[in-house]
């Protein structure tokens, strides 16, 4: 059953076109993720469907009588209202009946009001819904309905907004970055809930595990075109790669054809015949097609890191509390070069305070923190970049200098660096306040990394970043030779980047776990494994950690993989050149020598990769 049809919607702000005519439909039972680069208008599309924005052209046709709920990235809630008032304002009539009944219970002397409330519960079939409602409040940890919204944390507000959206019993639930601000326990509950419930979803999310497990369809907005993939995230990745490979093959053929036509055009006299005019028209069509080669720039993060000394940070019996709330209790740890630590724990257990203690923004109540002389922090906070009115993108980077040092004594200009972070020359002169949330995060990340830190702290770095940027950030962090400390609710990101965890249990207890997040989940609950093992003691995980490949071996393996991919692409390019009919015997000979050299280099690196892989098993 079709719930809605999006027909030819487009949106622009002034001269800046966000997206041009887009069309797609949503049917009952679909769980769709919308994927696109930052700045492509994902949130705007969601807001248009939710009725919060109007398209410049096109329209959204809804099936008659359907209910749509929208969970915004940053929920807008009245700070003066209580949790209960927000929930009742969701518009569910049965909730109002339940609220009236519960108030009648508080005044049992008024038998008439109690009877009226009781009868209303019967008429609306509210008894089962009351049980469901109470369970939902409990699962979302919204037990105190008297709390004012203004006193809630970001995570509590997100849970309240989610509760309100679900209680509307929508036919279509629209979710904009639903996992932002939620702790891992809540993300996993929500994931399980959406997998189980027969609910229609349209979402934008960077959480790739959430995408994989919840969604059964992916819609990608790429270079102004929509592509639909009926399957999971991993299916999408596979089919997208095949599509891009096919497009690039066709584009290279078109480019070769264009080169030949361009050569012919240059040889033509000014007076053209009717016959050549037809070919000129064909040339213009080919030119347009040849210029449609993918602009798949990647963020290139190659910064000159400050020299690391022998001492990083030593924490000796560090304690910290706020009144009765204990954050740290006699905590000891000596940070080592190449440490790659993830920090996990429920909201409110002290993760952000721990980072502030490390960076000297707060002082411990007891114990001491010793920092090395060469230590240089790069601290990416959840607050993001401080936007100055009237400041342009390039001016943010120029505050650190017109030229930025790279490795091996090289340097690049501020303009060139921004281009590496996918800000083209035109975008560099946009005002920062006009950037999308993801673009601001990308700019903020750029401003942190160009300061050449050797101890990098990332507090929720993946929020608002698109998946393209996330993949490149992960590649950079895997090569980062300094100390890395990450607080993140992005399980995929944590699994890829860190090799052990600080688990904040609350009440000052911090457990050092030797493994990534998926290891930890299996350790906590063996049933989470695909082949559930017996519950293992933590000592076994430590032994596993001791046998893990060294960081240097992991870097060497990754470097070989990069080189193999490069030589495979080079080999394919040379082989494609042989298809040209215009090659001279000399050119064929040169290409043959080049192909043989490339194949030898490829074989050498493949053998090295295989040997190292066996050694690391």
N, C-alpha and C positions, 0 to 999 in steps of 0.2 A: 504493500500500500504506500503510495507516494504521499509524503507529508508536506513537502514544499519543493518549489522549483525556483532556482535563481536564474534569471534571464537577462543576460547582457549588461550586468552592472559595471559601472566604471566610477572612478573617484580621482579627483585632483585637488590639490590645495594651491591656488594661484597657478603658476606655470609648472609646478611640480606634479607630474602625473604619478599617482600611486599605483593604479592598475587600470587597464583598459578592458573593454567588454569581456566579462567572464560569465559562463553559464554552467550550471550543474544542478543535480537534484539530490534529495535525501529521502530515503524510504524507511519505513518502520523496521526497527531491529538493527539497522546499520550502526556501527561504531566507527566513526570516521575521524581520522587525524588529518589536519591541513598542515602541510609542510612547505616552507619557503624561507628564503634568506631574510635576515633582518632588513626592515625598511620596505618590504614588498607589499605590506598592507594586510597582514594576516588578522591582526586585531580589528582593523577597520572592517574587514569582511564579516567578522563575527558580530560586530556592533550593528552593521546594516541588517543582518538577518534577525538580530534581536530587537530591531526597531529603534535603536538608540542613535543611529546616524542614517542619513538619507543619501542614496547614491546620486551622482550627477546625471546618470542615465541608467535605463534598465529598471527592473523591478523584481520583487520577491513575492511569489504567489504561494499562499498557505492553503492547505486543506482546511475546509470550514470547521471551526470549533476546536482546533488543536491548541494545546497549552505549551508555551515555550518558556523555559527558565534559563537565565544567563548568570553563570558564576564568573565575575570579572577577575582580572589579574590582581587588581587592588580594589577590594570591595568598598563601596561607598555606603557607610552605615551612619545613622544619626548617633553621635557620641553621647547624647543626653538620654537616649532610650536604654531600657534594660534588655537583657538577653531575651526574656519572655516577650517583651513588646515587639522586638524585631521578628521573632518567630510567628507571633500572631498576625503580624502585618504581611505575612507571606500570602494571605488571601484564601487559605484553606478553611472553609466553613466548618468542617468537622473539628478543627483545632479550637475554634471559638466555642463550640459546644462543650468540648473537653474542659476548656478553661473555666467556663461557667459552672460546670459540674464540680470542679475542684474547689472553686470559691464557695459553693453551696455546702461542701463537706466541712469547711471551716466554721460554718454557722449552723449546726444541726438543729438548733431550736426553731429555726424558720422552716417548718416542715413543708409548707406550700412551695417555697422556692426550690427546696431539695427535690420534691416530687416532679416539678416542672423540668428541672435539670436532668433528672433520671430518665424521664420520658423522652426528652430530646436525645439523650444518649442512645436509647432504644431505636428511635425513629431514624437516626443517621447511621446506625450500625457502627457506633463509635468505640465500642469496647475493644474490638480487635485492633483498631487503628491507634487507640491509646497505648496498647502494649507495644505496638511497632514504634510509635512516637517516642515512648520512654526508652526503648532499646537504642534508638538512633541517638538520642541525647546522651545516653551513657557511653556509647561507642565513640562519639565525637567529644567526649569529656566536657560536656556542657551541663554540669550538674547544678550549678548555682544560677538559677534563672533571674536572680535579683541583681546580678552584677551589671554595672553601667558599661556600655560599649566603649566609652572613653578610657576605661581602666584596663581594657583587654590588650594583650600582645598581638602582634601581627598574625601569629599562628592561630590564636583564639578567634580573631575576626574572620580569618579564612574558613575555619571550621563552622562558625556561626552562619556565614553566608552560604556555605555548602548545605548545611542543615535546612536553612530557609528555602533554598532552591529545590532540594529533594522533597520537602514537605508539600510543595506545590503540585506534586505528582505530575510532572511535565510529560508530554508526548515526545518532546525534544529537549534535551539538556545540552546547553552550549557551555563549554569550559575553556577559559583562557588561562593557560599555565596553572592548572589545578594543583600541582604539587609544590608550587612556591610557598614558602613560609611554613610548610608542614614538616613535622619530624618523620623519621623513617617508619616508626610504628604506625603513624596515621596514614602515610602514603601506602603502606602495604595493606592496611585495612580497606582504604578506598579502592585500591586495585582489585582486591578480592570481591568487594561489593559490586563493582561495575562488571566484573567477569560473570558473576552469578545472576545479577538482575537483568531482566528483559527490558532494557531501556535503550532508547535511541540517543546516540551521542554524536556531537560535532565538537572537536577539541583542537586546540593548539597547545602543544607541550614539547619541551626539549628532553623530557625524561624517556630515554630510549627503552628501558625495561618496561615502563608503563605502556608505551606505544606497542611493544612486542606482545605483551600479555593481554591487553584490553582491546586493541583496535582490530577490526577485520577488513578495513579498507583504508587506503592512503590516497589523499588527493594532493598532488604536488603542483605548486605554482612556480614555474621555472621559465625565466626569460619571457614572461608575459603569457605563457601557454599553460593550460591545465592538463595534467596527466593523471589518470586514475589507475590504481593498482588494487585489485580485489584480493587482499591477503594481508599477512602480518608485516611488521616492519622489516624483518629479515628477507621476506619475499620481495618487498619493495626495493630493498638495496640491490638484490640480485637482478631484478628486471630493469631497474634504473641504469645500472652499470651497462647492461646489454644495449639499452636504448642509446645511451651516450656513445658507446663504442660504434654502433651502427651509424649514428648521426655524424660522428667524426670521420668515419670512412667515406661517407657520401660527401661530406664537406671538403675533404682533401681531393676527392675526384673532381668536384666542382671547381676547386681552387686551381687545379692543374688545367682544366678546361678554360677557365678564366684567363690564365696566363697566356695560353695560346691565342685566345681571342683578343687579348690586350695587345699582343705583338702584331696581330693582323690589323687592328685599329690604327696603330701608330704608323703603319706602312701605307695607309689609304690616302689618296690625294683628296684635296678639299672638295672637288666636284665629284659627288657620289652618284652611282646609278641607283635605279629602283631596286635592283637585286641586292646591292650592298646595303641599302637602307633597311631592308628586312633583316639583314644579318646584324646591323647596328642595334636594331630593336631587341634582337635575341641577346646581343652582348649586354645590354642594360639589364635584362632579366637575370642573366648569369651573374653579373656584377653584384646585384642585390642579394642573390642567394649566397654568393661567396662571402659576402660581408656578414653573413649570419653565423659565422663560426662562434662557438661557445666562448663566452668571456668568463671562464671558470678560474679566475685568479684565486690564489690561496693566500691566506695570511702567512707571511714569512716572518718568523720570530727568531732572529739571529742577533742577539745582543751581546755586547762584550761584558761578561760578568766580572765583578770585582774579585781580586785574589783572595783565596780562602786561607786563613791561618790554621794552626793546629787546634785552636780552641774556638768552639761555636758558642753554646750556652750551657751552663751547668746550673741545675736547680737542686738546692740542698734543703731538705726538710721544709719545703715551702707550704705555708698554710694561709688560707684566706676565707673570711666569712663576712656576711652582711647580717648583723644582729644574730638571729638564731639560724640563719640559712648558711650552712657550711658548703663552701665551693671546693677548697683544697684542704687536705689534711696530711701534713708532713710528707709532701710529694717530692720524690727524688727522680731526677733523670738527667743524663748527660747527652746532649744532642751531638750526633756525629755527622761528619761530612757524608753527603749522599743519603742521609736519612729521608725516608719518604713515608710520612706518617699521616694517616687519616684520623680525624676526630669525629666520633659519633656519640649520640646520646639524646635523650628527650629534650625538648625545649625547656629552658629554665634550670638546667643542671650545671651551668657555669662555663660553657664552651667559650663564649665571647670574653668573659672575664679572664679566662686562662690566657687568651691571646693578648689582652691588654697588659697582663702581668709580664708576659714575655717581652713586649715592646716598650716597657717602662712607662705605660700610660696610667698604670695603677701600681701601688706598692703592696707587697705581701704583709700580712699581720705578723708572721714569724718566718724564720728561715732566710735564706739569701739566694739571689740570682746573679751569677757571674757571667758576664758577656765578653767575648773575645775582642781584641783590639781591631781586627780587620772586619768585624761583623757589619754587614750592611743590609738592613731590612727592606723588603718590598712588601707592603701590606695592603692587600686588596680587601676593602671592607664592604659590608652589605650596603652602607650608605651611598656608595657610588661617587661619581664625580661631583664636585661642588660647582654648580653652574653659576657663572658670573653674567649678569645681564649685559647683552651686547657682545659677548665674547664669541669669536669664531673658532671653528675646529682647529685650524692651523695655529692659532694663538695659544691654545692649550699646550701644544708641543713645543712651540718656540720659547716658552718660559724656561725650558731646560736647555736651550741653545739652538742656534741655527743648524748646527751639524751634530750628529750623534755618532759616537764611536762604535764600530763593529769589531769582530774578531780580526786578529792578525794585522792590526794597525789601520784597517780601512775605516771609512766613515761615509755616512750618507746625510743628505739634507733632511730637514723636517718634512718637506713635501714628499720626498721619496719614501720616508718611513711611513707616513700616513697612507701612501699608496699601497704599501705592503700590508697595511691593516684594512684594505679595501675601501679607503676613502679617496675617490678620484679627485682630480684637481678642482673640479666644480664643487664637489661636496666639501672640500676643505675650507671653502669660504662661506659655508652655511653657518648660521648661528647655532650654537650648541643646544639652546633650548628648543630648537626645531627638530632635533634628532629623535628617532624612535628610542624606546627603552633599551633595545638590544644594541643599537648603534652607540648610545651613551656608554654602555658597559664595555663595548669594544674599544672606544676611545680611552676610557678609564684604564683598561688593561694595558693599552699602549703606553699611557703616561706612567704607569707603575714599572713596566719592564725596561723602559729606556733609562731608568735611574741605576741600572746595572746592579741589582741586588744579588747577594749570595745566600741569603736566607729569605725564602719566598713564603709568605703567609697568604693563603687564599680563603676568604670567608664567604662561602656560597658563591663561587665564581661562575657557576653555570646558569644561574637565574637570568632569564631574558636573552641568552645567547642562542643563535640559531645553530642547527646541528652541523652545518658546514664549518662554522667558526669553532665549535666544540671539538670536532675531529682534529683540526689543526692545532688548537691549544693543547690537546692531549699529546700530539706528536712532539710539540715543543717541550712539554713538561717531562716526557719520557727521556729526553736528551739533556734536561737541565742538570748540570753537574753540582749544584749547590744543595743546601738543605731545603726540604719542601714540607710544609705543614698545611693540610687542607681540611677545612670544615665544609662538608657538603651532604645534602640529602639525595644527591644524584648517585644512585647505586652503580650504574654503568661506569660513570666517571671514576668513582672510587676504586672499583675493581681493576680498572685499567692503569691507574696512576700510583696507588699506594701499595706498600708491602707489609705494613703492620698498622695497628689501630690503637688509639687511646679511646677506651670506651668509658664515657662518663655515666656512672651508675646513679649519681645523686648522693647527697649527704657527704660529699667530699671524697667518695670512692672513685678512683680512676684505675681501670684495668688495662694493662699493656698486652694486647692480643697479637700474636705473630701470624698475621695473614690479612687478606683483603676482606671486603664486606661479605661477599658470598661465602667465604670460608667461615666467617664469624656466624652467619645465619645457620649454617649447617652444624657448627659447634653448639650453638644455642638450641637448635631444634633439628635433630638428624632427619626428620621427615621432610625437611625442605630440600634434601638432596634428591637428584633424579633416581639414584639407587641408594635408598636410605641405609646408612651404616649403623652400627651400634654407637651409642654415645661414647665419644673418646675423651679421655682426660686432656687437659690443656697441655700437659707435658708432651703428648704425642704431636700436637700442633707445633710445639717448639722444635721438636726433632725434624718435622717437615720443613720448618722455616730454615733450619740449619742446612738442609739439603737442597734448598732452592738455588737456582742459578745465581751467580754473582751479578751485581749491577753492571760491572764492566762487560761481562759476557752478553748480558741482555742488550747493552748499547751496541756491541760489536755485531750481534745478530740483526738488530734493527738497521744498522748501517748497510749490512750486506743486502738485506731485503730491499732497501731503497735503491742501491746500485743495480741489483738484478732487474728491478722494475724499469730503471732508466735504460739499461742495455737492451731489454726486451722491446721497449718502445723504439729505440734507435734501430734495432734489427728490422722491425716492422716497417719503419719509414724507408729504410734502404730497399727492402724488398718491394715496396710499393713503387719506388722509382723505376724498377725494372719493367713495369707495365707500360712505360712510355714508349711509343713507337719511334720517337724522334731521337733516341739515343745513338750517338756515334760509337764506333768500336772502342775509341779511346775512353769515352765516358763509361762504357760497360766494364772495361778493364779496371778503371779507378773504383767503380762501385763494388766490383767483385773483391778487390783487395780490402776495401773498407768493411764489407760484409764479413769477410773471413776474420778480420781483426776484432770486430764486434762479437762474433760468435765465440771466439777464443776467450775474450774477456768475460762474456756471460757464463761460459762453462766453468771458468776458474772460480768465479764468485758463487756459482751454484754448488760446486764441490765443497768450497769453504763453508758455505751455509749448512750443507748436509753434515759435514764433520763436526761443526760446532753444535748443531742441534742434537746429534747423538751424544756428544760430550756432556750436554746440559741435562740429558734425561735422567 
